[in-house]
Amino acid sequence: MNISRNKKLSFIVIALLGIGLVFGLTSLYSMDPSLSLLDNFKPTKPKVSLMPEGVKIQPEFVGGVTRKVGKVQKVQGKVYVIHEGSKSAYRLKARYPIFEGDTIITSSRSRINAAMKDKSVLAMAPNAKLVVTKLEYEPKTNTRSTVMGLFWGSARFIVKKLSGKPDYQVKTQTAVCGVRGTDFAVSVAQAPEKQSSLGHKILAWLNPVREAHAFVGGALITTALTGPGSSVGLTGAIGGTTIVGPASVAGAVSGAAAGGAAVVGATAAAGVLGSVGPGLATLGMPPEFE
C-alpha cells in the first residue's frame, strides 16, 4: 500500500513539475512578443495590387477639387496619388499639394514625406497605401480633427501637441490608433497563419485536441510602435484600448482585441521608426501652412 501510494505521489509531483515547466516556457517565450511584431514593419507586397482596378496613370499632375491639407516634402521612387472620386492616378513630386480624401500609394523602393496642415508630419514606407480621410485644423483655437486610413504597409507620424482635445486617429481594417502628441509608426500586414510559442506547442503535444490558435486565412494585423517619450492607444475590433507607452509595440489581429504592449527599448524603436520614415526624427515641425 505504501509503495503504491508513493508511486502515486511521485507521479503527481512529476506531473506538476511538467506542467510548471510548460507554463514557464510559455511565459518565457511570451515575455518578448515584440520581436515578431517589429517584423511587421518590413515592406511586403500584398497579394493584390494596391492600385484600384480601373484607375489609369496620367502623365501630367492635376490637383484635386477638395481642400488642400498638406504639401509633399520629399519623394523617392514612384509614388502615386488618387484624388477623391477620381479614376486617375498621378505621380507625386516635391512641393506638390495633398488634398483631403487623397489616396497615396508607394510602390517598391519608394517613399514619401509630407508636411500636413494640422502641424503633423507624415511618411510612408515602400509598398504602402494610405487615405487622408479627414484633416481639419483651426488656427484660432489651435485644434485639429484628423483621421488617416492605412490600408497596407507602414507609415510614420509625428504629431505635434496642440492646445485642444486629442483628436488624431489612424484607422485600419483591424484597429484604431489614437494619439495626442507623439512620434509613432503603424503597420498593416498579413497576419501569420499561426502564432504559437514553444509552450503552446508542448501543450498541443500533450493534448490530443487540435489547437485553436490559427488565424483566419487572409487575416490582417495592425501593429503600433512608439518612439521614446511617445504613447498611443490601440483599440482592436473588440475589447478595450491598449496603452502603448514609450518605445513599445502592440498589435491587433482581425476580429480580435489589441494585445498587450511590450517595451522594445529606445534603440530598437528608433531603428524601426527610421526604416519607415528616415530622417523624420530630425525634421522640425512644419511652419504655419500657407
Backbone as a ProteinNet text record, in pm:
[ID]
protein_1_A
[PRIMARY]
MNISRNKKLSFIVIALLGIGLVFGLTSLYSMDPSLSLLDNFKPTKPKVSLMPEGVKIQPEFVGGVTRKVGKVQKVQGKVYVIHEGSKSAYRLKARYPIFEGDTIITSSRSRINAAMKDKSVLAMAPNAKLVVTKLEYEPKTNTRSTVMGLFWGSARFIVKKLSGKPDYQVKTQTAVCGVRGTDFAVSVAQAPEKQSSLGHKILAWLNPVREAHAFVGGALITTALTGPGSSVGLTGAIGGTTIVGPASVAGAVSGAAAGGAAVVGATAAAGVLGSVGPGLATLGMPPEFE
[TERTIARY]
83.2	0	86.4	190.9	277.8	351.6	395.1	467.6	376.8	252.4	155.8	128.1	113.7	86.3	205.4	326.2	446.1	457.9	420.5	423.7	326.3	209.5	109.6	159.2	218.3	270.8	383.1	468.7	578.4	524.1	420	360.2	299.5	231.7	170.2	275.8	385.2	493.9	555	581.3	639.3	544.6	414	315	310.2	312.4	309.5	434.2	548.5	672.8	668	609.4	598.9	509.7	395.2	303	369.7	443.2	513.9	616.9	687.7	787.3	722.4	609	538.9	496.8	432.4	386	501.5	611.1	729.7	786	791.9	839.6	744.8	615.3	517.9	538.9	558.8	582.6	711.7	814.4	944.1	934.3	864	853.9	750	667.1	568.6	620.2	735.8	789	829.3	868.5	915.1	846.3	714.4	644	680	747.3	784.1	877.4	955.8	1049.7	978.3	867.6	792.8	709.3	657.4	576.1	657	782.6	865.7	888.6	882.3	898.5	785.8	671.8	558.5	586.2	690.9	723.4	815.1	855	934.6	842.3	878.9	791.7	764.4	639.2	600	491.8	493.7	392.5	264.1	149.9	23.4	-7.4	-103.1	-139.1	-210.7	-272.4	-339.9	-275.5	-292.8	-232.6	-291.5	-205.8	-253.5	-327.5	-301.3	-369.7	-509.3	-613.7	-750.2	-772.3	-856.1	-888.5	-960.5	-923.6	-988.9	-925	-826.7	-758.4	-643.6	-633.7	-529.6	-427.3	-301.4	-194.2	-180.3	-190.5	-184.6	-43.7	-0.8	134.9	155.1	50.8	62.9	-22.7	33.9	-37.3	-151.9	-263.8	-380.2	-424.3	-450.7	-490.8	-631.8	-661.5	-794.5	-891.2	-1015.7	-1119.3	-1154.6	-1097	-1123.5	-1018.6	-1022.2	-930.8	-787.2	-692.3	-550.9	-520.8	-461.2	-435	-289	-206.3	-66.2	18.2	149.3	243.1	356	390.5	496.5	631.2	708.7	843.6	946	942.1	1038.2	968.7	1017.1	968	1087	1083.6	1183.7	1111.5	1148.7	1083.7	947.2	864.2	732.1	625.4	568.5	460.2	341	223.5	105.3	-1.9	-85.4	-198.7	-324.5	-433.1	-563.9	-655.7	-703.9	-792	-929	-996.2	-1128.3	-1224.7	-1287.9	-1385.6	-1325.9	-1192.6	-1126.3	-1088.9	-1074.9	-1028.4	-890.3	-821	-687.9	-587.1	-465.5	-356.1	-245.6	-180.7	-76.7	49.4	165.6	292.4	307.6	348.8	372.7	520	544.5	679.7	687.2	809.4	828.5	751.7	688.9	613.1	473.9	436.7	301.5	204.2	82.3	-15.9	-81.8	-128.3	-208.3	-346.4	-448.1	-586	-658.7	-757.5	-838.8	-908.3	-902.6	-961.2	-865.1	-741.5	-642.6	-602.6	-583.4	-525.8	-381.6	-287	-145.6	-92.5	-22.2	28.8	177.6	257.9	400.4	428.4	510.7	549.3	675.8	728.4	850.7	965.8	1050.6	1166.6	1126.1	1011.6	961	920.4	934.1	896.9	841.8	774.1	726.4	721.2	759.2	742.9	654	562.9	474.1	448	441.5	404.3	255.9	181.4	37.1	-8.3	-125.5	-179.9	-202.1	-224.7	-253.5	-126.1	-12.2	117.4	167.3	138.9	192.4	278.5	360.3	444.1	410.9	400.2	363	472.2	504.6	598	543.4	563.8	517.7	634.8	643.4	746.8	707.1	795.4	759.5	640.9	566.9	451.3	350.6	303.3	204.9	90.9	-24.8	-143.2	-215.2	-235.5	-295.8	-394.7	-502.4	-602.2	-608	-597.5	-614.1	-764.6	-825	-970.8	-1028.2	-964.5	-1014.2	-898.5	-890.8	-788	-840	-871.5	-921.7	-834.4	-798.3	-716.7	-770.2	-788.5	-839.4	-729.9	-665	-554.6	-595.9	-716.2	-759.2	-766.4	-815.8	-828.4	-715.7	-631.2	-519.2	-567.3	-670.9	-729.4	-727.7	-731.2	-732.6	-837.3	-874	-956.5	-908.9	-827.5	-760.1	-784.6	-812	-826.4	-747.8	-652.5	-576.6	-619.3	-642	-679.2	-564.5	-503.8	-392.5	-445.6	-432.4	-485	-379.3	-254.1	-147.9	-13.2	83.2	217.6	237	345.6	384	389.8	349.4	356.8	400.3	473.2	520.1	456.4	422.5	354.9	424.5	450.3	495.1	385.4	319.7	200.7	231.4	233	262.9	145.4	176.2	71.4	7.1	-124.8	-199.2	-273.4	-330.2	-397.3	-533.3	-593.2	-726.1	-723.7	-839.9	-850.9	-781.3	-735	-671.3	-770	-734.5	-823.9	-743.4	-662.2	-583.6	-589.5	-639.9	-656.9	-599.5	-545.1	-505.7	-593	-676.8	-768	-721.9	-734.6	-705.9	-826.7	-815.6	-926.7	-938.8	-836.8	-841.1	-832.4	-800.9	-779.7	-788.6	-791.8	-787.1	-674.8	-589.3	-478	-501.7	-520.7	-548.5	-430.3	-398	-280.2	-311.6	-215.3	-223.6	-101.4	13.9	136.1	245.6	298.1	384.1	455.1	552.1	622.3	597.1	526.1	489.6	475.4	470.8	450.3	340.8	267.7	162.2	186.2	165.1	182.8	57.8	22	-82.8	-18.5	-21.5	44.1	-39.9	-0.1	-67.8	-37.2	-140	-119	-62.3	25	77.9	-35.3	-18.6	-121.5	-137.9	-29.4	-34.8	63.7	19.8	108.1	116.9	221.6	229.6	367.9	373.4	500.5	541.5	664	710.3	620.3	575.9	487.3	357.4	301.6	177.4	198	314.5	341.7	351.8	414	425.2	287.5	205.8	70	-10	11.3	-60.3	-16.4	113.3	165.5	107.3	89.8	33.2	-116.6	-181.4	-327	-363.4	-437.8	-472.5	-571.6	-635.7	-732.5	-658.5	-709.6	-647.6	-638.4	-524.6	-505.1	-607	-637.6	-730.2	-660.6	-530.3	-453.3	-436.7	-487.3	-466.4	-550.9	-491.4	-564.9	-650.1	-754.7	-838	-756.5	-767.9	-693	-720.2	-615.2	-632	-643.8	-630	-641	-525.2	-551.8	-450.1	-415.2	-298.9	-258.7	-212.4	-265.4	-222.3	-123.4	-8.4	95.6	128	131.8	166.4	296.9	388	518.4	540.9	583.1	605.3	753.4	787.3	922.2	937.5	1060.4	1082.7	1000.8	937.4	858.1	722.7	682.9	555.7	463.9	336.1	239.8	117.1	53	-69.8	-164.5	-290.7	-389.2	-429.6	-419.2	-454	-578.4	-682.2	-808.6	-839.8	-859.8	-892.5	-1040.8	-1084.6	-1225	-1314	-1259.8	-1334.2	-1243.4	-1301.3	-1221.1	-1186.9	-1107.7	-1070.9	-949	-896.5	-781.9	-653.2	-553.6	-420.6	-336.6	-282.4	-195	-53.8	-3.6	131.3	223.4	296.2	381.6	507	599.4	721.7	803.6	855.1	942.4	882.9	756.2	685.9	609.2	559.3	487.8	370.3	263.5	146.7	78.4	-0.9	-68.7	-212.8	-291.5	-432.4	-464.7	-509.4	-542.5	-689.3	-723.6	-861.7	-958.6	-1061.6	-1166.3	-1130.4	-1012.3	-967.3	-936.5	-916.8	-878	-729	-688.7	-547.2	-472.8	-353.8	-273.3	-204.5	-139.5	-67.2	56	97.8	214.3	342.7	447.2	577.9	682.5	767.4	873.8	985.3	1026.1	1134.2	1262.6	1252.2	1369.3	1388.1	1456.7	1473.5	1551.4	1654.8	1738.8	1661.9	1590.4	1513.1	1400.7	1331.5	1222.2	1271.9	1382.9	1438.5	1481.6	1535.1	1578.2	1462.7	1351.9	1236	1169.5	1154.5	1095.2	1177.2	1308.4	1395.4	1383.9	1356.8	1340.6	1208.9	1107.5	977.9	981.9	1036.2	1044.5	1180.6	1281.3	1417.8	1426.1	1497.5	1522.2	1410.9	1295.5	1182.8	1209.8	1287.1	1312.2	1386.1	1463	1539.8	1470	1359.4	1285.8	1211.3	1219.3	1139.9	993.8	906.5	765.9	741.2	649.5	626.4	580.5	618	571.2	422.1	366.8	223.3	194.3	94.4	63.4	16.3	65.9	30.3	-115.3
-120.9	0	125.6	125.9	244.1	266.2	149.6	161.6	220.1	170.3	220	368.2	406.8	547.3	634.2	586.7	662.5	681.6	577.7	587.9	694.4	695.2	795.2	936	953.2	1084.6	1127.3	1031.1	1062.2	1104.6	1034.4	1068.4	1208.1	1241.4	1374	1482.7	1458.5	1557.1	1579	1468.4	1478.7	1552.4	1522	1587.4	1737	1773.4	1915.1	1987.2	1922.4	1981.5	2000.3	1901.5	1912.6	2027.1	2038.9	2148.8	2282.2	2288.8	2412.2	2448	2344.2	2368.7	2421.6	2362.2	2405.5	2551.2	2584.8	2722.7	2818.7	2767.9	2852.6	2886.3	2784.9	2809.8	2901.5	2881.4	2969.1	3112.7	3135	3270.2	3326.7	3241	3285.9	3334.4	3258.2	3294.7	3402.5	3430.8	3537.2	3669.9	3668.4	3791.2	3893.1	3845	3935.8	3910.2	3929.6	3914.5	4024.5	4128.4	4241.7	4201.4	4093.4	4052.5	4021.6	3950	3917.9	4035.5	4117.5	4232.2	4334.9	4353.2	4450.1	4408.7	4278.4	4231	4279.3	4316.7	4362.9	4494.6	4565.6	4694.2	4679	4555.9	4534.1	4539.6	4616.1	4627.6	4492.5	4463.7	4340.9	4372	4300.7	4321.3	4247.5	4311.8	4242.2	4143.3	4056.3	3955.8	4018.7	4134.2	4204.6	4341.3	4400.3	4530.2	4638.8	4731.3	4842.9	4945.6	4944.4	5036.2	4981.9	5060.6	5012.7	4977.4	4879.3	4837.8	4950.6	4972.3	5074.9	5211.8	5229.8	5359.3	5365	5476.3	5493.3	5597.1	5567.8	5660.6	5766	5891.7	6003.7	6063.9	6117.2	6171.5	6305.1	6384.6	6517.8	6528.3	6591.5	6605.1	6705.6	6670.9	6759.2	6759.9	6876.9	6888.3	6837.6	6812.4	6766.9	6883	6851.2	6953.7	6978.7	6900.8	6920.8	7015.2	7035	7129.2	7079.5	7172.4	7138.5	7120.9	7008.2	6979.7	6944.5	6947.2	6913.8	6946.2	6927.6	6953.2	6850.2	6793	6692.5	6758	6697.5	6744.3	6672.4	6538.5	6458.8	6336.6	6296.1	6174.1	6095.5	5964.9	5874.7	5767	5746.7	5645.4	5689.3	5591.9	5618.6	5614.8	5733.5	5747	5808.8	5749.2	5793.1	5846.3	5935.1	5986.7	5974.9	5936.8	5930.8	6023.2	6128.9	6222.8	6159.8	6206.6	6153.5	6160.2	6046.1	6039.4	6029.6	6019	6016.3	5874.6	5853.5	5727.3	5743.6	5850.9	5878.6	5881.2	5835.2	5839.7	5927.7	6004	6097	6073.4	6091.9	6082.9	6204.7	6182.1	6291.1	6330.6	6460.7	6514.4	6614.7	6654.8	6751.2	6879.9	6932.2	7057.8	7044.4	6924.9	6906.4	6908.1	6959.4	6963.7	6828.2	6810	6693.4	6742.6	6675.5	6718.1	6621	6673.3	6588.2	6481.9	6357.6	6247.4	6178.9	6230.1	6169	6029.3	5940	5808.8	5809.9	5782	5784	5641.8	5605.2	5469.4	5475.6	5407.2	5396	5260.7	5260.4	5135	5081.5	4972.7	4914.8	5014	5019.1	5108.3	5255	5289.2	5426.9	5474.9	5605.4	5666.9	5805.8	5858.5	5995.9	6056.3	6181.4	6260.9	6379.6	6415.1	6528.3	6605.8	6738.4	6825.9	6855.1	6833.2	6848.4	6977.4	7022	7148.1	7150.3	7036.1	7029.8	7022.4	7061.9	7064.2	6924.6	6830.7	6695.8	6665.1	6562.7	6515.8	6370.3	6336.2	6201.3	6143.4	6016.6	5945.9	5806.9	5761.1	5627.8	5546.7	5420.7	5328.6	5268.8	5191.4	5124.4	5030.1	5011.4	4920.8	4954.8	5078.2	5122.6	5196.9	5194.1	5263.2	5332.6	5463.2	5543.6	5643.1	5668.4	5767.5	5878.4	6002	6117.6	6138.6	6061.1	6058	6193.2	6251.7	6379.2	6455.5	6585.6	6667.3	6809.8	6846.3	6981.2	7045.4	7169.4	7241.9	7383.4	7428.4	7562.5	7644	7736	7813.9	7897.5	7952.5	8041.7	7967.3	7847	7768.9	7666.5	7656.1	7561.1	7418.5	7378.7	7245.1	7172.6	7040.8	6959.4	6849.9	6795.2	6675.8	6598.7	6496.6	6426.9	6276.6	6217.7	6072.7	6027.4	5937.8	5875.9	5730.3	5682.4	5543.1	5467.3	5374.7	5295.4	5158.4	5128.3	5002.3	4893.5	4932.4	4832.6	4901.1	4825.6	4878.3	4958.2	5036.8	5110.2	5260.3	5336.1	5481.7	5533.8	5644.5	5707.3	5845.3	5880.9	6006.7	6080.5	6208.8	6295	6397.9	6389.3	6471.2	6570	6696.1	6799.2	6818.5	6837.1	6861.4	6997.3	6999.2	7124	7151.4	7269.7	7309.9	7243.7	7203.7	7144.1	6999.8	6935	6795.4	6703.2	6586.9	6491.5	6447.7	6463.8	6427.1	6393.2	6289.8	6241.7	6090.2	6031.7	5887	5828.4	5708.5	5628.3	5502.7	5486.8	5373.7	5272	5143.6	5034.4	4942.2	4833.2	4737.7	4655.5	4659.4	4576.8	4656	4786.2	4860.5	5010.4	5082.9	5228.8	5272	5360.7	5410.9	5559	5596.1	5733.9	5796.8	5922.6	5987.5	6131.8	6193.4	6336.1	6405.7	6384.5	6442.2	6339.3	6293.3	6175.3	6149.4	6060.2	6008.1	5858	5809	5667.8	5617.5	5485.6	5422	5317.6	5297.8	5197.5	5110.1	4981.2	4886.4	4801.4	4774.9	4678.3	4570.9	4447.5	4337.1	4211.7	4109.5	3980.2	3915.9	3871.8	3804.4	3665.1	3617.7	3481.4	3380.3	3270.3	3165.9	3108.5	3107.5	3053.1	3128.9	3170.1	3237.7	3150	3069.1	2968.2	2967.7	2985.6	2981.7	2835.9	2816	2681.2	2616.1	2696.1	2642.7	2592.4	2668.4	2626.2	2495	2482.1	2360.3	2239.4	2259.6	2149.5	2111.3	2213.5	2186.5	2111.8	2148.6	2081.4	1935.3	1910.7	1773.9	1688.6	1751.8	1679.7	1659.1	1751.5	1747.8	1702	1593.1	1543.7	1633.4	1726.5	1816	1913.3	1936.4	2025.4	2167.6	2234.9	2371.8	2466.9	2571.9	2672.9	2807.6	2804.4	2928.2	2981.6	2909.1	2952	3075	3168.5	3286	3251	3326.6	3306.9	3341.1	3262.5	3288	3426.9	3498.3	3633.1	3738.5	3700	3797.1	3895.6	4017.2	4121.4	4151	4207.7	4251.7	4396.6	4477.8	4616.7	4624.6	4686.5	4698.4	4845.5	4886.4	5024.6	5026.2	5114	5127.8	5273.2	5297.6	5433.8	5463.3	5591.7	5636	5672.7	5703.9	5746.2	5871.3	5871.5	5986.8	5995.7	5893.1	5893.2	5783.2	5800.4	5696.7	5708.3	5593.4	5589.1	5489.4	5495.8	5398	5312.3	5179.5	5087.5	5008.8	5018.7	4951.1	4854.9	4728.1	4628.5	4625.4	4521.6	4508.7	4487.1	4428.5	4406.9	4445.4	4450	4475.6	4622.2	4647.7	4783.8	4832.6	4945.7	5009.5	4973.5	4932.6	4906.1	5032.6	5077.3	5193.4	5147.3	5197.9	5163.4	5277.2	5254.3	5357.8	5381.9	5463.5	5498.2	5377.1	5382.8	5278.7	5139.4	5124.9	4997.1	4962.1	4838.7	4790.2	4704.2	4705.2	4620	4593.6	4486.6	4450.5	4411.4	4417.4	4377.4	4304	4180.5	4097.1	4114.5	4088.4	4099.7	4030.6	4104.2	4047.8	4024.3	4068.2	4041.3	4170.3	4157.2	4271.1	4299.7	4421.1	4455.7	4379.9	4331.2	4259.7	4355.9	4302.7	4386	4449.1	4561.7	4632.5	4572.6	4571.9	4522.1	4629.3	4652.7	4752.1	4694.8	4770.3	4724.7	4803.5	4917.8	4999.5	5109.5	5215.6	5333.1	5301.7	5218.9	5188.7	5112.8	5007	4927.2	5009.5	5089.3	5171.7	5273.5	5339.8	5439.4	5375.8	5253.4	5185.1	5155.6	5105.7	5073.9	5201.1	5300.6	5427.7	5489.1	5480.4	5533.6	5458	5327.7	5249.3	5282.5	5320.2	5356.8	5497.3	5591.6	5731.1	5788.4	5764.3	5811.4	5962.1	6005.7	6148.2	6226.9	6164.2	6239.7	6286.8	6211.4	6247.9	6380	6417.5	6541.7	6655.3	6625	6730.8	6817.7	6949	7036.5	7027.7	7063	7062.5	7165.5	7140.6	7231.7	7368	7475.2	7608.7	7621.6	7732	7754.4	7732.3	7651.1	7614.3	7734.7	7745.7	7859.1	7848.9
0	0	0	87	94	-37	-99	-226.1	-333.8	-336.2	-435	-413.6	-286	-253.6	-292.6	-267.6	-302.8	-454.2	-527.5	-672.8	-721.9	-660.1	-698.8	-667.9	-549.2	-512	-606.6	-643.6	-735.5	-871.4	-916.2	-1044.9	-1041.7	-930.4	-917.6	-917.4	-842.7	-836.6	-974.1	-1045.5	-1179.8	-1274.2	-1263.5	-1348.4	-1321.5	-1191	-1155.2	-1204.2	-1191.3	-1240	-1391.5	-1460.8	-1606.5	-1648.9	-1578.7	-1608.8	-1580.3	-1468.9	-1435	-1539.2	-1591.5	-1695.5	-1822.1	-1860.2	-1980.6	-1969.9	-1856.5	-1841.6	-1820.4	-1763	-1751.1	-1887.1	-1975.8	-2111.4	-2186.8	-2164.8	-2229.7	-2187.5	-2056.5	-2007.6	-2061.9	-2069.9	-2118.8	-2261.7	-2345.1	-2484.6	-2509.2	-2408.4	-2422.8	-2370	-2304.9	-2247	-2353	-2471.6	-2573.9	-2707.7	-2715.5	-2842.6	-2940	-2890.6	-2974.6	-3087.8	-3067.5	-3171.6	-3301.8	-3295.6	-3417.3	-3464.4	-3372.5	-3411.1	-3489.9	-3455	-3526.1	-3670.7	-3698.1	-3835.8	-3926.5	-3867.9	-3948.2	-4018.3	-3975.1	-4037.5	-4158.8	-4190.3	-4310.9	-4432.7	-4537.3	-4655.1	-4720.4	-4744.2	-4812.8	-4914.8	-5024.5	-5127.7	-5089.8	-5106.6	-5079.2	-5191.3	-5166.5	-5266.7	-5386.1	-5365.4	-5474.9	-5491.8	-5607.8	-5636.5	-5547.4	-5501.8	-5422.3	-5508.2	-5637.5	-5729	-5758.8	-5733.9	-5758	-5905.2	-5927.8	-6063.9	-6138	-6261.3	-6342.9	-6334.3	-6246	-6233.5	-6333.7	-6408.6	-6509.2	-6462.7	-6486.8	-6450.2	-6559.1	-6519.9	-6614	-6616.6	-6732.9	-6745.1	-6674.6	-6661	-6601.5	-6475.5	-6372.2	-6245	-6256.1	-6196	-6185.7	-6039.5	-5985.5	-5845.5	-5821.6	-5694.7	-5657.2	-5642.4	-5614.1	-5601.2	-5453.9	-5363.5	-5220.9	-5161.9	-5030.1	-4964	-4965.5	-4982.4	-4968.2	-4819.4	-4785.5	-4643.7	-4616.2	-4718.6	-4698.1	-4818.6	-4802.1	-4910.5	-4903	-5018	-5025.2	-4996.5	-4907	-4879.6	-4965.9	-4960.2	-5035.5	-5095.6	-5212.9	-5276.9	-5330	-5306.9	-5362.2	-5440.5	-5565.2	-5646.8	-5697.4	-5727.4	-5784.5	-5674.8	-5649.2	-5551.3	-5623.6	-5605.7	-5679.2	-5584.6	-5638.7	-5563.8	-5648.9	-5584.7	-5649.1	-5571.6	-5636.2	-5567.7	-5544	-5442.2	-5405.5	-5523.6	-5555.8	-5663.8	-5802	-5811.9	-5942.3	-5982.8	-6113.1	-6168.2	-6231.6	-6193.2	-6245.1	-6131.2	-6161	-6065.3	-6120.3	-6031.1	-6072.8	-5991	-6055.4	-5985.1	-5894	-5770.6	-5677.6	-5679.7	-5666.6	-5659.5	-5545.3	-5509.7	-5401.2	-5430.1	-5324.6	-5325.8	-5388.6	-5432.1	-5481.9	-5364.1	-5384.6	-5275.7	-5251.5	-5128.9	-5091.4	-5051.9	-5100.1	-5077.7	-4985.5	-4914.7	-4827.9	-4913	-4868.4	-4943.5	-5037.8	-5048.8	-5137.6	-5090.1	-5186.1	-5159.7	-5210.6	-5123.6	-5159.8	-5160.3	-5268.1	-5284.6	-5316.8	-5238.4	-5267.6	-5331.1	-5433.3	-5497.6	-5431.3	-5484.3	-5428.9	-5440.4	-5338.6	-5335.9	-5346.6	-5288.2	-5293.9	-5155.9	-5134	-5006.7	-5031	-4928	-4934.4	-4795.1	-4782.7	-4660.8	-4694.8	-4606.8	-4632.5	-4504.1	-4516.6	-4405.3	-4418.1	-4310.2	-4315.1	-4247.1	-4284.9	-4237	-4086.2	-4025.8	-3882.6	-3797.6	-3856.4	-3787.8	-3753.9	-3841.8	-3828.6	-3950.4	-3937.8	-4048	-4074.8	-4202.8	-4244.6	-4332.8	-4313.5	-4401.2	-4429.6	-4552.4	-4590.7	-4643.2	-4601.6	-4645.9	-4780.7	-4844.6	-4970.4	-4953.9	-5064.1	-5066.7	-4957.7	-4959.9	-4860.3	-4929.7	-4863.6	-4916.4	-4802.4	-4816.2	-4710	-4770	-4697.1	-4738	-4633.8	-4679.4	-4590.7	-4576.1	-4488.6	-4476.7	-4433.5	-4332.8	-4280.3	-4217.8	-4247.7	-4184.5	-4171.3	-4048.5	-4018.7	-3912.6	-3934.9	-3838.2	-3825.2	-3700.2	-3672.9	-3603.7	-3678	-3620.2	-3498.9	-3498.9	-3390.9	-3256.8	-3261.3	-3137.8	-3123.8	-3226.6	-3227.8	-3200.7	-3274.4	-3259.9	-3394	-3386.4	-3507.8	-3497.4	-3613.3	-3620.5	-3743.1	-3719.2	-3828.8	-3821.5	-3938.2	-3949.8	-4072.3	-4049.6	-4157.7	-4168.5	-4289.7	-4310.1	-4374.5	-4301.5	-4353.3	-4395.1	-4524.3	-4576.9	-4583.4	-4610.3	-4620.3	-4600.8	-4549.4	-4535.7	-4408.6	-4406.9	-4286.3	-4311.4	-4210.4	-4215.7	-4079.7	-4082.4	-3959.4	-3946.2	-3823.7	-3797.6	-3683.3	-3703.4	-3593.9	-3573.1	-3460.7	-3434.2	-3321.6	-3354.3	-3255.5	-3161	-3033	-2935.2	-2959.2	-2952.1	-2965.5	-2835.5	-2827.5	-2703.8	-2687.9	-2799.4	-2792.9	-2748.3	-2751	-2708.2	-2807.7	-2763.9	-2855	-2963.6	-3088.9	-3197.6	-3322.3	-3312.5	-3425.9	-3423.2	-3530.5	-3535.1	-3663	-3650.6	-3766	-3762	-3863.2	-3867.6	-3970.4	-3934.3	-4026.4	-4028.7	-4103	-4108.5	-3981.2	-3895.8	-3774.9	-3646	-3652.3	-3528.1	-3550.7	-3437.5	-3437.6	-3344.2	-3391.2	-3311.2	-3284.8	-3158.3	-3121.7	-3050.1	-3084.4	-3027.3	-2989.1	-2918.2	-2888.6	-2947.1	-2890.7	-2944.3	-2934.6	-3046.6	-3039	-3169.9	-3165.3	-3283	-3283.3	-3382.8	-3383.6	-3526.3	-3541.4	-3671.2	-3658.5	-3768.4	-3773.7	-3896.4	-3879.8	-3989.9	-4006.4	-4132.8	-4165.1	-4251.2	-4203.9	-4274.5	-4263.5	-4338.3	-4330.8	-4196.6	-4129.6	-4001.5	-4025.3	-3936.5	-3951	-3945.8	-4015.9	-4014	-3874.7	-3799.4	-3664.7	-3578.2	-3461.8	-3367.9	-3244.7	-3240.1	-3135.3	-3073.1	-2941.9	-2871	-2848.5	-2798.9	-2768.3	-2664	-2566.8	-2463.8	-2521.5	-2617.6	-2682.2	-2756.7	-2823.8	-2899.3	-2806.7	-2689.7	-2593.3	-2541.1	-2512.9	-2465.6	-2571.1	-2698.2	-2806.5	-2817.3	-2792.5	-2799	-2686	-2568.9	-2455.3	-2471.2	-2544.7	-2559.4	-2700	-2714.5	-2847.4	-2920.5	-2848.6	-2911.5	-3001.9	-3121.5	-3219.3	-3163.2	-3189.5	-3141.5	-3204	-3130	-3181.4	-3189.9	-3222.8	-3228	-3369.5	-3469.2	-3607	-3637.7	-3710.2	-3752.9	-3875	-3895.3	-4013.4	-4137	-4243.1	-4365.4	-4418.3	-4455.7	-4507.8	-4400.1	-4274	-4165	-4168.4	-4120.9	-4114.7	-3969.1	-3949.6	-3817	-3824.3	-3734.7	-3720.6	-3605.6	-3629.8	-3528.5	-3506.7	-3381.1	-3345.5	-3268.1	-3309.2	-3244.9	-3206.8	-3083.3	-3036.5	-3019.9	-3033.8	-3007.6	-2860.6	-2816.5	-2677.7	-2645.2	-2529	-2488.1	-2555.3	-2627.6	-2700.2	-2649.7	-2674.3	-2637.8	-2726.7	-2752.4	-2830.3	-2765.8	-2806.6	-2763.5	-2881.5	-2868.2	-2976.6	-2937.5	-3020.8	-2994.5	-3107.5	-3075.6	-3176.1	-3206.4	-3278.8	-3316.5	-3195	-3090.4	-2966.4	-2849.5	-2733.2	-2613.1	-2594.6	-2492	-2457.9	-2534.2	-2486.8	-2551.2	-2478.6	-2554.7	-2500.6	-2509.3	-2398.3	-2398.2	-2433.2	-2544.9	-2589.8	-2546.2	-2437.8	-2381.4	-2463.4	-2410.8	-2483.6	-2525.6	-2649.7	-2703.8	-2685.5	-2721.6	-2704.1	-2830.9	-2835.5	-2952.8	-2908.8	-2989.2	-2964.7	-3097.3	-3102.5	-3226.4	-3204.7	-3313.1	-3309.5	-3439.1	-3426.9	-3542.3	-3577.8	-3702.1	-3749.3	-3654.9	-3613.3	-3530.1	-3386	-3343.2	-3206.7	-3132.2	-3002.9	-2921	-2939.1	-2908.5	-2913.3	-2804.7	-2838.7	-2741.1	-2646.7	-2547.4	-2452.3	-2516.2	-2460.3	-2512.1	-2455.3	-2535.2	-2492.4	-2517.3	-2420.6	-2433.8	-2520.9	-2623.4	-2711.4	-2687.8	-2620.6	-2594	-2697.6	-2657.6	-2743.2	-2869.7	-2859.2	-2975.9	-3083	-3041.5	-3137.2	-3197.6	-3114.9	-3164.5	-3266.7	-3234.4	-3326	-3457.1	-3450.8	-3571.8	-3665.7	-3610.2	-3693.6	-3743.7	-3656.4	-3699.3	-3811.9	-3800.9	-3904.8	-4035.3	-4027.7	-4150.3	-4220.4	-4143.3	-4201.8	-4258.9	-4181.2	-4225.5	-4193.7	-4277.7	-4249.2	-4233.8	-4130.4	-4113.2	-4048.9	-4026.4	-3970.8	-3829	-3755.2	-3615.4	-3604.9	-3707	-3702.2	-3774.8	-3840.6	-3909.9	-3809.4	-3828	-3744.8	-3784.4	-3693.4	-3727.1	-3836.2	-3928.7	-4039.5	-3991	-4061.7	-4026.1	-4052.4	-4014.6	-4039.6	-4187	-4215	-4352.4	-4432.1	-4553.4	-4639.2	-4685
[MASK]
++++++++++++++++++++++++++++++++++++++++++++++++++++++++++++++++++++++++++++++++++++++++++++++++++++++++++++++++++++++++++++++++++++++++++++++++++++++++++++++++++++++++++++++++++++++++++++++++++++++++++++++++++++++++++++++++++++++++++++++++++++++++++++++++++++++++++++++++++++++++++++++++++

